[in-house]
């Protein structure tokens, strides 16, 4: 008996930066085993899957460390990293940087505390 998996399809940059994106604190991660590439002075640390079809990427957006997980390489990881780099530059240029939901939750919590104090 074999299990049939759905056909894998490459992710779009919009999917990468919505579904596979999270801000991280690098103090909590050990990424010494990642490879590194510089693109226009921006450091990208990445680790390829055993088949080379997926990668995990660590970089910075607007000074904040981010993690991109299970990103399709399209079997050309350097080209894919350059596409990601261009997308990040465009996000920074237009101010469309994904929000950090931890900050949103913290702000909401502070607002609730202030509301309670004002009762």
C-alpha positions as CSV (number, residue, x, y, z in Angstrom):
1,X,0.0,0.0,0.0
2,X,1.4,3.4,-1.0
3,X,0.3,6.8,0.1
4,X,-0.1,9.3,-2.7
5,X,1.1,12.7,-1.9
6,X,-0.3,15.8,-3.7
7,X,1.9,17.1,-6.4
8,X,4.3,19.7,-5.1
9,X,4.2,23.1,-6.6
10,X,6.6,26.0,-6.2
11,X,5.5,28.8,-3.8
12,X,5.1,32.4,-4.9
13,X,6.9,35.2,-3.1
14,X,3.6,36.3,-1.7
15,X,3.1,32.9,-0.1
16,X,6.7,32.9,1.2
17,X,6.2,36.2,3.0
18,X,2.8,35.3,4.4
19,X,2.7,31.6,5.2
20,X,6.4,30.9,5.7
21,X,7.6,34.1,7.4
22,X,8.2,34.8,11.0
23,X,10.3,37.3,13.0
24,X,12.8,35.5,15.3
25,X,15.2,36.3,18.1
26,X,18.6,35.0,16.9
27,X,19.7,34.6,20.6
28,X,17.3,31.6,20.8
29,X,18.6,29.8,17.6
30,X,21.8,28.1,16.8
31,X,22.4,28.5,13.0
32,X,26.1,27.7,12.9
33,X,25.4,24.9,10.3
34,X,23.8,27.3,7.8
35,X,25.6,28.3,4.6
36,X,25.9,32.0,3.9
37,X,25.6,34.2,0.9
38,X,25.9,38.0,0.6
39,X,23.7,39.8,-1.9
40,X,24.2,43.6,-2.2
41,X,25.7,43.6,1.3
42,X,22.7,41.8,2.9
43,X,23.5,38.5,4.6
44,X,21.4,35.5,3.8
45,X,22.0,32.3,5.9
46,X,20.3,29.2,4.5
47,X,20.1,25.5,4.8
48,X,19.1,23.3,2.0
49,X,17.0,20.1,2.4
50,X,18.7,16.8,1.6
51,X,17.1,16.9,-1.9
52,X,17.9,20.6,-2.5
53,X,14.4,21.4,-3.3
54,X,13.6,23.3,-0.1
55,X,15.5,25.7,2.1
56,X,15.2,27.5,5.4
57,X,16.5,31.1,5.2
58,X,17.5,33.6,7.9
59,X,18.0,37.2,7.0
60,X,17.0,40.7,8.2
61,X,14.2,43.0,7.1
62,X,14.3,46.6,8.2
63,X,16.9,45.6,10.9
64,X,14.8,42.7,12.3
65,X,15.8,39.0,12.0
66,X,13.4,36.9,10.1
67,X,13.0,33.2,9.3
68,X,11.6,31.8,6.1
69,X,10.8,28.1,6.3
70,X,10.3,25.4,3.6
71,X,10.9,27.8,0.8
72,X,11.0,26.1,-2.6
73,X,14.4,26.5,-4.3
74,X,13.1,25.6,-7.8
75,X,16.4,23.6,-7.9
76,X,18.4,26.9,-8.1
77,X,18.8,28.2,-4.6
78,X,21.0,31.2,-5.6
79,X,18.5,32.4,-8.1
80,X,15.7,31.9,-5.5
81,X,17.7,33.8,-2.9
82,X,18.1,36.7,-5.4
83,X,14.3,36.7,-6.0
84,X,13.7,36.9,-2.2
85,X,16.3,39.7,-1.9
86,X,14.6,41.7,-4.6
87,X,11.2,41.2,-2.9
88,X,12.6,42.3,0.4
89,X,14.0,45.5,-1.2
90,X,10.7,46.2,-2.7
91,X,8.9,45.7,0.6
92,X,11.3,48.0,2.4
93,X,11.0,50.6,-0.4
94,X,7.2,50.6,-0.3
95,X,6.8,50.1,3.5
96,X,4.9,46.9,3.1
97,X,6.9,44.9,5.6
98,X,4.9,42.1,7.3
99,X,3.7,43.0,10.8
100,X,5.1,41.2,13.8
101,X,2.0,39.6,15.4
102,X,3.8,39.4,18.7
103,X,4.0,43.2,18.8
104,X,0.3,43.4,17.9
105,X,-0.6,41.0,20.7
106,X,1.6,43.0,23.1
107,X,0.0,46.3,22.1
108,X,-3.5,44.8,22.5
109,X,-2.5,43.4,26.0
110,X,-1.3,46.9,27.1
111,X,-4.5,48.5,25.8
112,X,-6.6,46.0,27.8
113,X,-4.5,46.7,31.0
114,X,-4.9,50.5,30.5
115,X,-8.7,50.0,30.0
116,X,-8.8,48.0,33.3
117,X,-6.8,50.7,35.1
118,X,-9.2,53.4,33.8
119,X,-12.3,51.7,35.1
